[in-house]
Each structure stands twice: as C-alpha cells, then as structure tokens.
Amino acid sequence: MLERIKDTLLALAPLQGETLLVLAGIGCYLTTCLTLRRPLSWFWALVPGLVLSVALEAWEIWRHWLAPGMSLRGQVPGILGRHLKDVALVTLPPALVSAAAAWLERDPLR
C-alpha cells in the first residue's frame, strides 16, 4: 500500500523522490504549527515529522529488507544509510526554518 501511495505521488507531481520528502517534512511542520497555533520557532513542531519519517522508514526497512530474509547482513550499513538520508531529508529543512525563525525572533539587527 505504501508503495502505491509513493508511486501515485510521483506520478502526479513530476518531482524527484527527494524533493517530495523535503516538501512532506515542510508540510508536516507547517501543519503542526498552524493547527496548534504556535510560532514557527517552536521546536516541538519538528517532532511529528520526525516520528512520521522514522516510522515510514522503519516500515520500509522491515518490508524490503528484513521480511524477505536476513541474508543481507553485510549490506546493513548501506541500507541504514539510505534510510537515514531520507529521515534527514524530511527533518532537516523544517529544523532550518525553525532555527531561522528563532534567530529572527531575537531581533538580530539591534
């Protein structure tokens, strides 16, 4: 089911997968800030996107690598690296936006 959702999103939006991950992270962050009526500098707004991305990547690792068999033991660092990159793509851009908002709230021009 997750694969069908990803394929549908990639078919609807002519973007690369990494771009969709960045947009999903920013969207989750902005949705959290807007629904809870918090400023963009509220760092706790990063938690839902982080939890969602870790859960999706854990599900993907389980589905593609652990369920078929454990014969890929030598490839575990590469597999984890690819999935950690996806988690970083979802969480890093909102973290940068949040840090920039916190920095601007300090009024750095004074």
C-alpha positions as a Markdown table, in Angstrom:
| # | Residue | x | y | z |
|---|---|---|---|---|
| 1 | Met | 0.0 | 0.0 | 0.0 |
| 2 | Leu | 2.8 | 2.4 | 0.9 |
| 3 | Glu | 4.5 | 1.7 | -2.5 |
| 4 | Arg | 1.2 | 2.6 | -4.3 |
| 5 | Ile | 0.9 | 5.9 | -2.5 |
| 6 | Lys | 4.5 | 6.8 | -3.3 |
| 7 | Asp | 4.1 | 5.8 | -6.9 |
| 8 | Thr | 0.9 | 7.8 | -7.2 |
| 9 | Leu | 2.5 | 10.9 | -5.7 |
| 10 | Leu | 5.5 | 10.6 | -8.0 |
| 11 | Ala | 3.1 | 10.2 | -11.0 |
| 12 | Leu | 1.0 | 13.2 | -10.0 |
| 13 | Ala | 3.9 | 15.5 | -9.3 |
| 14 | Pro | 6.8 | 15.4 | -11.7 |
| 15 | Leu | 9.4 | 15.8 | -8.9 |
| 16 | Gln | 12.1 | 13.6 | -7.7 |
| 17 | Gly | 11.6 | 11.5 | -4.6 |
| 18 | Glu | 14.0 | 13.6 | -2.5 |
| 19 | Thr | 12.0 | 16.7 | -3.3 |
| 20 | Leu | 8.8 | 15.1 | -2.2 |
| 21 | Leu | 10.4 | 14.1 | 1.1 |
| 22 | Val | 11.6 | 17.7 | 1.7 |
| 23 | Leu | 8.1 | 19.0 | 0.8 |
| 24 | Ala | 6.5 | 16.4 | 3.1 |
| 25 | Gly | 8.7 | 17.5 | 6.0 |
| 26 | Ile | 7.9 | 21.2 | 5.5 |
| 27 | Gly | 4.2 | 20.4 | 5.1 |
| 28 | Cys | 4.1 | 18.4 | 8.3 |
| 29 | Tyr | 6.0 | 21.1 | 10.2 |
| 30 | Leu | 3.7 | 23.9 | 8.9 |
| 31 | Thr | 0.6 | 21.9 | 9.5 |
| 32 | Thr | 1.7 | 21.3 | 13.1 |
| 33 | Cys | 2.5 | 25.0 | 13.7 |
| 34 | Leu | -0.8 | 26.1 | 12.2 |
| 35 | Thr | -3.1 | 23.6 | 13.9 |
| 36 | Leu | -1.6 | 24.2 | 17.3 |
| 37 | Arg | -1.3 | 28.0 | 16.7 |
| 38 | Arg | 2.4 | 28.1 | 17.6 |
| 39 | Pro | 5.1 | 30.3 | 16.1 |
| 40 | Leu | 7.5 | 28.8 | 13.5 |
| 41 | Ser | 10.3 | 29.0 | 16.1 |
| 42 | Trp | 8.5 | 26.3 | 18.3 |
| 43 | Phe | 11.0 | 23.4 | 18.1 |
| 44 | Trp | 8.4 | 20.8 | 19.2 |
| 45 | Ala | 6.7 | 21.2 | 15.9 |
| 46 | Leu | 9.5 | 19.1 | 14.4 |
| 47 | Val | 8.5 | 16.0 | 16.4 |
| 48 | Pro | 5.5 | 14.9 | 14.3 |
| 49 | Gly | 7.6 | 14.9 | 11.1 |
| 50 | Leu | 10.4 | 13.1 | 12.7 |
| 51 | Val | 8.2 | 10.4 | 14.2 |
| 52 | Leu | 6.4 | 10.0 | 10.8 |
| 53 | Ser | 9.6 | 9.7 | 8.8 |
| 54 | Val | 11.2 | 7.3 | 11.3 |
| 55 | Ala | 8.0 | 5.2 | 11.3 |
| 56 | Leu | 7.8 | 5.1 | 7.5 |
| 57 | Glu | 11.5 | 4.3 | 7.0 |
| 58 | Ala | 11.3 | 1.6 | 9.7 |
| 59 | Trp | 8.3 | 0.1 | 7.9 |
| 60 | Glu | 10.1 | 0.3 | 4.6 |
| 61 | Ile | 13.2 | -1.4 | 6.1 |
| 62 | Trp | 11.1 | -4.2 | 7.6 |
| 63 | Arg | 9.1 | -4.7 | 4.4 |
| 64 | His | 12.0 | -4.7 | 1.9 |
| 65 | Trp | 15.0 | -6.0 | 3.9 |
| 66 | Leu | 14.0 | -7.9 | 7.0 |
| 67 | Ala | 10.9 | -9.7 | 5.9 |
| 68 | Pro | 12.4 | -11.5 | 2.8 |
| 69 | Gly | 15.3 | -12.8 | 4.7 |
| 70 | Met | 18.3 | -12.0 | 6.8 |
| 71 | Ser | 20.9 | -12.8 | 4.1 |
| 72 | Leu | 21.9 | -9.2 | 3.6 |
| 73 | Arg | 23.9 | -8.8 | 6.9 |
| 74 | Gly | 26.9 | -7.3 | 5.1 |
| 75 | Gln | 24.8 | -4.6 | 3.4 |
| 76 | Val | 23.2 | -3.3 | 6.6 |
| 77 | Pro | 25.3 | -0.1 | 6.9 |
| 78 | Gly | 24.4 | 0.9 | 3.3 |
| 79 | Ile | 20.7 | 0.1 | 3.8 |
| 80 | Leu | 20.6 | 2.1 | 7.1 |
| 81 | Gly | 22.5 | 4.9 | 5.5 |
| 82 | Arg | 20.0 | 5.3 | 2.6 |
| 83 | His | 17.0 | 5.3 | 5.0 |
| 84 | Leu | 18.7 | 7.7 | 7.4 |
| 85 | Lys | 19.3 | 10.0 | 4.5 |
| 86 | Asp | 15.5 | 10.0 | 3.9 |
| 87 | Val | 14.8 | 10.8 | 7.5 |
| 88 | Ala | 17.3 | 13.7 | 7.3 |
| 89 | Leu | 15.6 | 15.0 | 4.2 |
| 90 | Val | 12.3 | 15.1 | 6.0 |
| 91 | Thr | 13.6 | 16.7 | 9.2 |
| 92 | Leu | 16.5 | 18.9 | 8.3 |
| 93 | Pro | 14.7 | 21.6 | 6.2 |
| 94 | Pro | 12.0 | 22.2 | 8.8 |
| 95 | Ala | 14.7 | 22.3 | 11.5 |
| 96 | Leu | 16.5 | 25.0 | 9.5 |
| 97 | Val | 13.3 | 27.0 | 9.1 |
| 98 | Ser | 12.6 | 26.7 | 12.8 |
| 99 | Ala | 16.1 | 27.8 | 13.7 |
| 100 | Ala | 15.9 | 30.8 | 11.3 |
| 101 | Ala | 12.6 | 31.8 | 12.8 |
| 102 | Ala | 14.0 | 31.6 | 16.3 |
| 103 | Trp | 17.0 | 33.6 | 15.3 |
| 104 | Leu | 14.8 | 36.3 | 13.7 |
| 105 | Glu | 12.6 | 36.5 | 16.8 |
| 106 | Arg | 15.7 | 37.6 | 18.7 |
| 107 | Asp | 15.8 | 40.7 | 16.5 |
| 108 | Pro | 19.4 | 40.3 | 15.4 |
| 109 | Leu | 19.5 | 43.9 | 13.9 |
| 110 | Arg | 19.6 | 45.6 | 17.2 |
